[in-house]
Amino acid sequence: MMKRRDVRARVACALVCLGIAVTASAHVQYYDLNQGRQIADLTPAGKSKSTREYGQNPAVAGITGLNRLSGRPLMDKRLWTRTYQVTTGAGSFSGVKYTPTLSTATVDINDVNDWGWAAGTQPTLGDSHEANFFNFRLERRADVTITWLVHDGQGNYVDGGFSLYGGVMVYQGHDDAREALNPASGVPPVKRQSPLDTGTVKDAQGIASASRNTVSNAVPYVGQFNARKNWGQTNPAGNWSNLRILKVVNTRNPAAGFSRVSADTLETLTVRLLPGNYTIVAGGALGAQGFGSVADSFGVSGLKGRLRFRAVAR
């Protein structure tokens, strides 16, 4: 078996020597598994429609800067147009089908790092810029199968993981010191607990972020992303929403953190879900806490990820 330093060299060569492009991290932009495209944001008309679909977010006493408009992925297929959505060219989709009885999609992406999901398992949480977001909607109860594979395109398969949540996050949500609701203070900025993370403040979906008793911030946060529990976030416009944790998946943990055999790191989940909206957050799992991984991050970015999705109505 190769040593850990060998995979670092291999991956670095795959990215640098062979000139593979590295996509920069971004705010929450969903790889939409029903539409077969990445959606970056909603237009003003789209936000109005989204608010009609989900309802306004509640006002929260003592917290300023909240925007009560929704800003979440649109549910009505008739609204999946440029009038209401801003699309990107990111991700390569295939096998996309969306019907009440069967939905499928495969998406290949090029902006995965080996630590983004793992960071969300730590007490200091993770930076949402470093993870990858996927969303889907079910019109009926369905058996859903999700697989996730991280690799370098050169035959090295890297430990990966993903979390499945109920609900959807607002577009363009992210961790940033300049946003009062994803707060930071001091020089250099130290990220703090959001005032919305009380365990009781519910968004328009009826979901509350997990309570974090760390207002004193003895250990600075890396970000807001929580791979294990409910969490929430705002975007620069002050739109906000929360996600409800359903499943945490990271069972394939080769001792070296990688393998030459894809089955050694392929993560798979099959679960029965009710009609509604769902989010998958996926990424590299090196350094994950409490999931059997024994390898630390190599600090490698620009890896590839493949997510497969299939939902069969029951």
C-alpha positions as CSV (number, residue, x, y, z in Angstrom):
1,M,0.0,0.0,0.0
2,M,1.2,3.5,-0.8
3,K,2.3,5.8,2.1
4,R,0.3,8.9,2.8
5,R,3.0,11.2,1.4
6,D,2.7,9.3,-1.9
7,V,-1.0,10.1,-2.3
8,R,-0.3,13.8,-1.6
9,A,2.3,13.7,-4.4
10,R,-0.1,11.9,-6.7
11,V,-3.0,14.2,-6.1
12,A,-0.8,17.3,-6.3
13,C,0.6,16.1,-9.6
14,A,-2.9,15.3,-10.9
15,L,-4.0,18.9,-10.1
16,V,-0.8,20.8,-11.0
17,C,1.3,18.7,-13.3
18,L,-1.6,17.8,-15.5
19,G,-3.3,21.2,-15.3
20,I,-6.6,20.1,-13.9
21,A,-8.6,23.2,-12.9
22,V,-9.4,23.8,-9.3
23,T,-12.8,25.5,-8.7
24,A,-12.9,28.0,-5.9
25,S,-15.1,27.5,-2.8
26,A,-18.4,29.3,-2.9
27,H,-21.4,30.3,-0.9
28,V,-24.3,27.8,-0.8
29,Q,-25.2,27.0,-4.4
30,Y,-27.2,23.8,-4.8
31,Y,-26.5,21.1,-7.3
32,D,-30.2,20.5,-7.9
33,L,-30.8,16.8,-8.4
34,N,-34.3,17.3,-9.8
35,Q,-33.3,20.0,-12.3
36,G,-29.9,18.7,-13.3
37,R,-28.1,22.0,-12.9
38,Q,-26.4,24.1,-10.2
39,I,-28.5,27.0,-9.0
40,A,-26.6,29.9,-7.6
41,D,-29.4,32.1,-6.4
42,L,-32.9,33.4,-7.0
43,T,-33.8,36.5,-8.9
44,P,-36.0,39.1,-7.0
45,A,-39.0,37.5,-8.7
46,G,-37.8,34.1,-7.6
47,K,-37.5,35.2,-4.0
48,S,-41.0,36.5,-4.1
49,K,-42.2,33.1,-5.4
50,S,-40.2,31.2,-2.9
51,T,-41.7,33.3,-0.1
52,R,-45.2,32.4,-1.3
53,E,-44.2,28.7,-1.3
54,Y,-42.6,28.5,2.1
55,G,-44.2,31.5,3.9
56,Q,-42.3,34.4,5.5
57,N,-39.7,33.7,8.1
58,P,-40.8,34.8,11.6
59,A,-39.6,37.9,13.1
60,V,-37.3,37.2,16.1
61,A,-37.4,39.5,19.1
62,G,-34.1,41.3,19.8
63,I,-32.4,40.4,16.5
64,T,-32.1,42.9,13.8
65,G,-31.0,42.4,10.2
66,L,-33.3,39.5,9.4
67,N,-34.9,39.4,6.0
68,R,-38.2,37.6,6.2
69,L,-38.3,36.6,2.6
70,S,-37.6,32.9,1.9
71,G,-34.7,32.6,-0.6
72,R,-35.0,28.8,-0.7
73,P,-35.1,26.5,-3.7
74,L,-38.3,26.7,-5.7
75,M,-40.7,23.8,-5.5
76,D,-42.9,24.5,-8.5
77,K,-41.3,23.0,-11.7
78,R,-42.9,25.8,-13.8
79,L,-40.7,28.3,-12.0
80,W,-37.4,26.6,-12.9
81,T,-36.6,29.2,-15.5
82,R,-34.2,32.2,-15.8
83,T,-36.9,34.5,-14.8
84,Y,-36.8,33.1,-11.3
85,Q,-33.4,31.4,-11.0
86,V,-29.7,32.2,-11.6
87,T,-27.9,29.1,-12.9
88,T,-24.2,28.2,-13.2
89,G,-22.3,25.9,-15.5
90,A,-20.8,23.9,-12.6
91,G,-21.2,20.2,-12.3
92,S,-21.7,17.6,-15.0
93,F,-25.1,15.9,-14.7
94,S,-26.4,12.7,-16.3
95,G,-29.4,10.4,-16.0
96,V,-31.6,13.2,-14.6
97,K,-35.2,12.2,-14.2
98,Y,-37.9,13.8,-12.0
99,T,-41.3,12.3,-11.8
100,P,-43.7,11.6,-8.8
101,T,-42.7,7.9,-9.0
102,L,-39.0,7.9,-10.0
103,S,-36.3,10.4,-9.7
104,T,-32.6,9.9,-10.6
105,A,-29.5,11.9,-11.1
106,T,-25.7,11.5,-11.2
107,V,-23.5,14.6,-10.8
108,D,-19.7,14.9,-11.1
109,I,-18.1,17.9,-9.6
110,N,-14.5,19.2,-9.4
111,D,-14.4,21.4,-6.3
112,V,-14.0,18.8,-3.5
113,N,-11.3,19.0,-0.8
114,D,-10.4,16.2,1.6
115,W,-11.5,17.9,4.8
116,G,-14.7,19.9,4.1
117,W,-17.2,17.5,5.5
118,A,-15.0,16.2,8.3
119,A,-14.7,19.8,9.7
120,G,-18.4,19.8,10.4
121,T,-18.0,16.9,12.8
122,Q,-15.7,18.9,15.1
123,P,-16.8,20.9,18.1
124,T,-15.6,24.0,16.3
125,L,-17.8,23.1,13.3
126,G,-16.9,23.6,9.6
127,D,-16.8,26.4,7.1
128,S,-19.7,26.0,4.7
129,H,-17.6,27.2,1.8
130,E,-15.6,24.0,2.0
131,A,-18.5,21.6,1.6
132,N,-20.7,20.7,-1.3
133,F,-24.5,21.2,-1.3
134,F,-27.1,19.1,-3.1
135,N,-30.9,19.3,-2.9
136,F,-33.9,17.3,-4.0
137,R,-37.6,17.2,-3.6
138,L,-39.9,14.2,-3.2
139,E,-43.6,14.4,-4.3
140,R,-44.4,11.1,-2.7
141,R,-43.0,8.8,0.0
142,A,-40.0,7.1,-1.5
143,D,-37.0,4.8,-0.9
144,V,-34.0,7.0,-1.6
145,T,-30.5,5.7,-2.3
146,I,-27.5,8.1,-2.2
147,T,-23.9,7.3,-3.0
148,W,-20.8,9.6,-2.6
149,L,-17.3,9.0,-3.9
150,V,-14.3,11.3,-3.7
151,H,-11.3,10.7,-6.0
152,D,-8.4,12.4,-7.8
153,G,-9.1,11.2,-11.3
154,Q,-5.9,9.2,-11.2
155,G,-7.1,6.1,-9.4
156,N,-6.9,7.3,-5.8
157,Y,-10.1,7.2,-3.8
158,V,-10.3,9.4,-0.7
159,D,-12.3,9.0,2.4
160,G,-15.6,10.9,2.1
161,G,-18.7,11.5,4.0
162,F,-22.1,13.2,3.8
163,S,-25.0,14.3,5.9
164,L,-28.7,14.2,4.9
165,Y,-31.0,16.9,6.2
166,G,-34.7,17.7,6.1
167,G,-35.4,21.1,4.7
168,V,-33.3,23.5,2.5
169,M,-30.9,26.3,3.2
170,V,-31.2,29.7,1.6
171,Y,-29.1,30.4,-1.5
172,Q,-25.8,32.3,-1.0
173,G,-25.7,31.5,2.8
174,H,-22.2,31.5,4.0
175,D,-19.7,32.1,6.9
176,D,-18.4,35.6,6.8
177,A,-17.1,38.0,9.4
178,R,-19.0,40.9,7.7
179,E,-22.4,39.4,8.4
180,A,-24.0,40.2,11.7
181,L,-26.0,37.0,11.8
182,N,-22.9,34.7,11.0
183,P,-20.9,36.8,13.5
184,A,-17.3,37.4,14.2
185,S,-15.5,40.0,16.3
186,G,-12.0,41.2,17.1
187,V,-8.8,41.5,15.0
188,P,-8.2,39.1,13.5
189,P,-11.9,38.2,13.4
190,V,-13.0,35.3,15.7
191,K,-16.2,33.6,14.6
192,R,-19.0,33.5,17.2
193,Q,-22.2,31.7,17.9
194,S,-25.1,33.0,15.8
195,P,-27.9,34.6,18.0
196,L,-30.4,32.3,16.1
197,D,-28.7,29.1,17.3
198,T,-30.8,28.7,20.5
199,G,-32.5,25.4,19.7
200,T,-35.9,27.1,19.8
201,V,-35.9,29.8,17.1
202,K,-37.8,28.1,14.1
203,D,-37.7,29.2,10.5
204,A,-40.5,29.1,8.0
205,Q,-40.0,25.4,7.6
206,G,-40.6,24.8,11.3
207,I,-36.9,23.9,11.9
208,A,-34.7,25.2,14.7
209,S,-30.9,25.2,14.7
210,A,-29.3,23.2,17.5
211,S,-28.5,25.0,20.7
212,R,-24.8,25.7,21.2
213,N,-23.8,26.7,24.7
214,T,-20.6,28.4,23.6
215,V,-21.5,32.1,23.5
216,S,-18.2,32.8,25.4
217,N,-16.4,31.1,22.5
218,A,-13.6,29.5,24.5
219,V,-12.6,27.8,21.2
220,P,-13.2,29.8,18.1
221,Y,-15.5,28.4,15.5
222,V,-14.3,27.5,12.0
223,G,-17.8,28.2,10.7
224,Q,-21.5,27.4,11.0
225,F,-21.6,24.0,9.2
226,N,-22.7,21.2,11.6
227,A,-22.4,17.7,10.0
228,R,-24.1,16.0,13.0
229,K,-26.9,18.3,14.2
230,N,-29.4,20.8,13.1
231,W,-27.8,24.1,11.9
232,G,-28.7,27.3,10.2
233,Q,-27.2,30.2,8.3
234,T,-28.0,33.5,6.7
235,N,-26.9,35.1,3.4
236,P,-25.7,38.7,2.9
237,A,-29.3,39.9,2.3
238,G,-30.4,38.6,5.7
239,N,-32.4,35.7,4.5
240,W,-32.1,32.7,6.8
241,S,-33.1,29.1,7.2
242,N,-32.2,25.9,9.1
243,L,-31.7,22.2,8.3
244,R,-32.8,19.2,10.4
245,I,-30.3,16.4,10.6
246,L,-31.6,13.0,9.4
247,K,-28.6,10.8,8.7
248,V,-24.8,11.0,9.0
249,V,-22.8,8.7,6.6
250,N,-19.1,7.9,6.9
251,T,-18.6,4.2,7.3
252,R,-15.8,3.4,4.7
253,N,-12.6,4.5,6.4
254,P,-9.4,3.0,5.0
255,A,-6.5,3.3,7.5
256,A,-4.4,5.4,5.1
257,G,-7.3,7.7,4.4
258,F,-7.4,6.6,0.7
259,S,-7.4,3.5,-1.4
260,R,-6.8,2.3,-4.9
261,V,-10.1,0.5,-4.7
262,S,-13.2,2.6,-5.0
263,A,-15.4,0.3,-2.9
264,D,-13.1,1.0,0.1
265,T,-14.4,4.6,0.2
266,L,-17.8,4.6,-1.5
267,E,-20.4,5.8,1.0
268,T,-23.9,4.5,0.5
269,L,-27.3,5.3,2.2
270,T,-30.7,3.9,1.5
271,V,-33.6,5.4,3.5
272,R,-37.3,5.8,3.2
273,L,-38.4,9.5,3.2
274,L,-41.7,11.3,3.3
275,P,-42.7,13.9,0.6
276,G,-40.8,17.2,1.1
277,N,-37.5,19.0,0.5
278,Y,-34.1,17.6,1.4
279,T,-30.5,18.7,1.5
280,I,-27.2,16.7,1.2
281,V,-24.0,18.2,2.3
282,A,-20.9,16.1,1.2
283,G,-17.2,16.4,1.1
284,G,-13.9,14.9,2.1
285,A,-13.9,13.1,5.5
286,L,-10.3,13.0,6.5
287,G,-10.0,14.0,10.1
288,A,-13.7,13.3,10.9
289,Q,-14.3,13.0,14.6
290,G,-16.0,9.9,15.9
291,F,-16.5,8.0,12.7
292,G,-13.6,5.6,12.6
293,S,-11.4,7.6,10.4
294,V,-7.7,7.4,11.5
295,A,-6.1,9.6,8.9
296,D,-5.8,13.4,9.1
297,S,-6.3,15.7,6.1
298,F,-3.6,15.9,3.5
299,G,-4.7,19.5,2.8
300,V,-5.6,18.5,-0.8
301,S,-8.3,20.5,-2.7
302,G,-9.5,20.3,-6.3
303,L,-10.5,16.7,-5.9
304,K,-13.5,15.2,-7.8
305,G,-16.7,14.0,-6.4
306,R,-19.5,11.8,-7.8
307,L,-22.9,11.8,-6.2
308,R,-25.6,9.3,-7.4
309,F,-29.3,9.7,-6.4
310,R,-32.3,7.5,-6.9
311,A,-35.7,7.8,-5.4
312,V,-38.5,5.2,-6.0
313,A,-42.0,6.0,-4.7
314,R,-43.5,3.5,-2.2
